[in-house]
Amino acid sequence: MIFALAWAQVRTYPARLLAIIAAVLLATGFLAATATFAATSGEGLRLTAAAPLTTADIVLDAESSVRDPGWYRAVADVAGVRTVDPQFARTVNVFGGDRRGSANVQSIAATPEIRWFHLDHGSWPNGTGQVVADQRTLDDLGVGVGGQLIFRQGDKQPVTVTVTGSTDLEFRPLTGSSFRFYADPSFFAGDVPPAALATVDDPDRLAATIDAVDRALPPGASAMSAAAAADQAAARFAGGNTQLVVLMMAFAAVALLASVLVIANTFHVVIVQRVRQIALLRLVGGHRGQASRMLLAEATIAGAVGATAGAAAGVAVGYLGAALLDISGGGLRVNPLALAGSVLVGVLATLAAAWLPARRATRIPPVRALQEAAEPPAGAVRGGRRLVVGAVVTVVAAAVLAVAGIGASLPLALVGGLLLAVGLLIALPRLIAVLLPSVTWLLERFGVAAGLAGSSLSQNARRTAAAAMAVVVGSALIACLAVAATTGRATIDADLEARYPVAVSARTDGGPISGDTVRRLAAVPELSVASTVATVDARFSDGGKATPAQLAALPTALAGTLAPELAASAGPPIVLLPAAYLAARGLSDGSPVSVGVGNRTLQFIAHASRLADTTGQLLGVTSSDALAAQGVAAVPTTAWAVARPGFDRALLADRVNAVAASDPAVELGGGITEGSDIADVLAILLGLSLAMLGVTVIIALLGIANLLGLSVIERTQEMALLRALGTRRGRLRAMLAIEAVTITLVGAAAGVVIGVPVGLVGVTATVGATATPVIRLPWGQLGLLLLAAVVTGVLASVAPARRATRISPAQGLTH
């Protein structure tokens, strides 16, 4: 009976529950997308990690203490072992076209059955100067099969290699480098292979064969089944998506909270509209429990429809996200329990949101069937005690966040953020309702339409505050993420500039650096000073790992910018040394040191400086004049460059890499080689904040449109009377648009006020212990947030305004 009544209501008035279904769809979709992303990416990472091991039966591993390049060969004589293939790996710098970067080169097994991929084009390499690569690597470098590249390993001379073949792996291998190549074992002459792959004659005797292989291996080497090794590799890499999954879960929780607010507000409006119907049900014998159960049944139906549709959409979105990140190589994976849990959470969230409005419906007396339903005015909004409790919790949270920021404690900041969310959820709706009369007073100054909009918002204060809260939740998170990302980037850039006074260092192995390379570096717009630096081999007293091996002679142009103490020194010559070296020698600033150059011994006064150990080399740095005065000739092997203030780090790195790509003789160092991983994380935060902005806009648009639409139905007589008194359709549209924009702007402004300081505290708590925070607000994104609020309000008012303008003036004379 109860379910039949609920189903009849849903079928008769489906538009009432449209916003509920859409809100549940979005929230459940976020949860299902997260679950699908976790399952799909986890399987993809497992495949990626284990792929090179899938063709073998036994994996042999050697510790770094093993020095014999042929340590694996004894295994070939073990009974039952069919083949043994060493697995080599090198990290090199690769140069192709106008690109350069780090590359991982792995060996291809001599036994064809052990090769874990097939070539799509070309042939396998059969010499030291040949490689094959995955197609993505070749596309990134702009070369094809038959093209040539330059490899350089460490300080060794560059070598030219030819690409003989290509393959499409359908996933990105986890090599830790930008590019990936595969070469014949002869390419790795002289290297000690860290691993080897073996196959056996009888897989049924695998355990016994592994024991025999273990006994044949030298100390420091071990054997295990390839299946076990693959499981270990999968477990090692499958956690690589954990942090992103946690972040997505946090966003899903925010979307769920915003949806709950929209659902609760919608049900409140629905109940106000159905006061007479519910009272009539009570009048004909229905008891309170039946009225409540009917509304909860409607919520269950709407929640089930929205959650089911959201789960289906979430599966597609989750797989798409894994595919965009190149971690979907194992195909679509869906966890049925997680998917069912997402649907259940969506339904339960709908019931939880509808519970309080349904409980209020039970208080409607039967006599109200003979009366009109009216929303209590703003002055009747209760909740003073809750406002006080929420304010107290918010103040405590602010104190905890302040302590977290000062003490650079991220766990304490998380606790403070949780307390702040609780306090604001309790207090903010009441605070917004209390402040609405002031908003009405302000709107009345902008004309009749604005005054009517303000009166409507104030008269329906509770629902207005609830609608605004859905916007507050999303906008606060967006502002927090945007501020954290922008301030974090500014802090990191400032810290890197302080720690790395040399933005770019390009050095050779000892020969003169190309004048063309130096000129091209000097032409990079982001660099203010670029000059050649001469070096000479030098002997310093042993200070352990921090001992320099060269003296660098700064020309006057660089000394004046980077080391004024060298340019201004009128006494004994100064040498700048790594602080760790001085500490290891027990020396302080101003201590005399002796440096051997050739058959001479030079005397200097030592000072600690970051110039001596932040350019990719350990150096003693002095002035070119000081060396020239003592008759020491140095070779211009290096170019140092200083960046302009506020430079774009990513753009500078791209331009410098393009210059260095044409000169394989140089190695890059300096500040541009640092901070790229952190910058990538911050870029992800910015991207996610924009994505969250889109979700918040959609949820807010649906909630406010539904609120206005139901409000128009409820206020039919009022609007008909306005039309009868001469109010034009345009003024009605303006009135509803102003109502919607006011709600979204109030919510967005409150979100910005909350999110900005929380974002700043988060950055301070995260990096405050290692760097001085540099506060920089993303004015563009905050402005975009407020603009999105205005646009959302206008869009949300379109459909309700169309309905309002169709109301006939004659309807104001009927009852």
Buried (B, 14 or more C-beta within 10 A) or exposed (E): EBEEBBEEBBEEBEEBBBBBBBBBBBBBBBBBBBBBBBBBBBBBBBBBBBBBBEBBBBBBBBEEEBEEBEBBEBBEEBEBBBBBBBBBBBEBBBBBBBBBBEBBBBBBBBBEEBBBBEBBBBEBBEEBBBBBBBBBBBEBBEBEBEBEBBBBBEEEEBBEBBBBBBBEBBBBBBBEBBBBBBBBBBBBEEBBBBBBBBBBEEEEEBEEBBEBBBEBBBEBBBBBBBBEBBBBBBEEBBEBBEEBBEBBBBBBBBBBBBBBBBBBBBBBBBBBBBBBBBBBBBBEEBEBEBBBBBBBBBBBBBBBBBBBBBBBBBBBBBBBBBBEBBBBBBEBBBBEEBBEBBBBBBBEBBBBBBBEBBEBBBEBEBEBBEEEBEBEBBEEBEBEEEBEBBBEBBEBBBEBBBBBBEEBBBEBBBBBBEBBBBBBBBBBBBBBBBBBBEBBEEBBEEBEBBBBBBBBBBBBBBBBBBBBBBBBBBBBBBBBBBBBBBBBBBBBBBBBBEEBBBBBBBBBEEEEBBEEBBEBBBEBEBBBBBBBBBBBEBBBEEBEEBBBEBBBBBBEBBBBBBBEEBBEBEEEBBBBBBBBBBBBBEBEEEBEBEBEBEEEEBEBBBBBBBBBBBBBBBBBBBBBBBBEEEEBEBBBBBBBBBBBEEBBBBEBBEBBBBBBBBBBBBBBBBBBBBBEEBBEEBEBBBEBBBEBBEBBBBBBBBBBBBBBBBBBBBBBBBBBBBBBEEBEBEBBBBBBBBBBBBBBBBBBBBBBEBBBBBBBBBBBBBBBEEBEBBEBBBEEBBEBBBEBBBBBBBBBBBBBBBBBBEBEBEBBEEE
